[in-house]
Amino acid sequence: MKKVKIVVIVFFFLILLSSLIGNKSNLAEAFHISDYKCVGCEACVDACPVQAISIVGGKAVIDQAKCIKCGICVGGNFADYTGCPVEAISPPTEEEANEE
C-alpha cells in the first residue's frame, strides 16, 4: 500500500513539474502592450488579478513571468473594467498560440 501511495505522489509531482516547465517556455505567447497606443491611464494595472502590469515611463508594461494569460486586460472583467480603453493591449497572435 505504501508503494502505491509513493508512486501516485511521484506521478503527480512529475505532472506538476512538467506543467511548470511548459509554462515557462511559453512566456513569449503572453499579451502585448503597444507603446504607441498606450496612454498610461493605469486602468489595466488595477484590473490585473495577479499584479503583472505596472506603469514604467508613463506606459503600461506586462511582467511576462507573472502574467497568467487570463485576458482581463484586453476584454475586461465583466464587472467594472471593460478592457483597455485605447485598445493598446493585444492577445497572443495566432502563430504564437499555435506554437504550444
C-alpha positions as CSV (number, residue, x, y, z in Angstrom):
1,M,0.0,0.0,0.0
2,K,2.9,2.4,0.8
3,K,4.4,1.7,-2.7
4,V,1.2,2.7,-4.4
5,K,1.0,6.0,-2.4
6,I,4.6,6.8,-3.3
7,V,4.0,6.0,-7.0
8,V,0.9,8.2,-7.1
9,I,2.7,11.1,-5.3
10,V,5.7,10.8,-7.7
11,F,3.3,10.7,-10.7
12,F,1.5,13.9,-9.7
13,F,4.8,15.6,-8.8
14,L,6.1,14.8,-12.3
15,I,2.9,16.1,-13.9
16,L,3.2,19.4,-11.9
17,L,6.9,19.7,-12.8
18,S,6.3,19.3,-16.5
19,S,3.5,21.8,-16.4
20,L,5.7,24.4,-14.7
21,I,8.5,23.8,-17.2
22,G,6.0,24.0,-20.1
23,N,4.6,27.3,-18.8
24,K,8.0,28.9,-18.6
25,S,8.8,28.0,-22.2
26,N,5.5,29.6,-23.4
27,L,6.2,33.1,-22.0
28,A,6.6,34.6,-25.5
29,E,2.9,33.8,-26.0
30,A,1.7,36.3,-23.4
31,F,-0.2,39.5,-24.1
32,H,1.4,42.6,-25.6
33,I,1.1,46.3,-24.9
34,S,1.7,48.8,-27.7
35,D,3.9,51.6,-26.6
36,Y,2.5,53.8,-29.3
37,K,-1.2,53.3,-28.3
38,C,-0.8,53.1,-24.5
39,V,-1.7,56.4,-22.8
40,G,-0.7,55.3,-19.3
41,C,-4.2,55.5,-17.8
42,E,-3.5,52.7,-15.3
43,A,-6.9,51.0,-15.8
44,C,-5.3,47.7,-16.7
45,V,-2.9,47.9,-13.7
46,D,-5.9,47.9,-11.3
47,A,-7.7,45.2,-13.3
48,C,-4.9,42.7,-13.4
49,P,-5.7,39.9,-10.9
50,V,-2.0,39.0,-10.4
51,Q,-0.5,42.4,-10.5
52,A,1.5,41.6,-13.6
53,I,1.0,45.1,-15.1
54,S,2.8,48.2,-14.0
55,I,3.5,51.7,-15.3
56,V,7.1,52.3,-16.4
57,G,8.0,55.6,-18.0
58,G,4.3,56.5,-18.4
59,K,3.4,53.4,-20.2
60,A,1.9,50.0,-19.1
61,V,4.3,47.1,-19.1
62,I,3.4,43.4,-18.6
63,D,5.7,41.3,-16.4
64,Q,5.6,38.1,-18.5
65,A,6.8,36.0,-15.6
66,K,3.7,36.9,-13.6
67,C,1.1,37.0,-16.5
68,I,-1.4,34.2,-16.4
69,K,-2.8,35.0,-19.8
70,C,-6.3,35.4,-18.4
71,G,-7.2,38.2,-20.9
72,I,-8.8,40.5,-18.5
73,C,-6.5,43.3,-19.6
74,V,-7.9,43.0,-23.1
75,G,-11.5,42.0,-22.7
76,G,-12.4,43.2,-19.2
77,N,-13.6,41.5,-16.1
78,F,-17.4,41.7,-16.6
79,A,-17.7,44.0,-13.7
80,D,-16.1,47.4,-13.5
81,Y,-13.4,47.1,-16.2
82,T,-14.4,46.7,-19.9
83,G,-10.9,46.3,-21.3
84,C,-8.2,48.7,-22.5
85,P,-10.0,52.0,-23.4
86,V,-7.5,52.7,-26.3
87,E,-7.1,49.1,-27.4
88,A,-3.3,49.1,-26.6
89,I,-3.3,45.5,-25.3
90,S,-3.4,42.6,-27.7
91,P,-3.6,38.9,-27.1
92,P,-1.0,36.4,-28.5
93,T,-1.0,36.2,-32.3
94,E,-2.5,33.1,-33.9
95,E,1.1,31.9,-34.7
96,E,2.2,32.2,-31.1
97,A,-0.9,30.4,-29.9
98,N,-0.2,27.5,-32.4
99,E,3.4,27.1,-31.2
100,E,2.1,25.4,-28.0
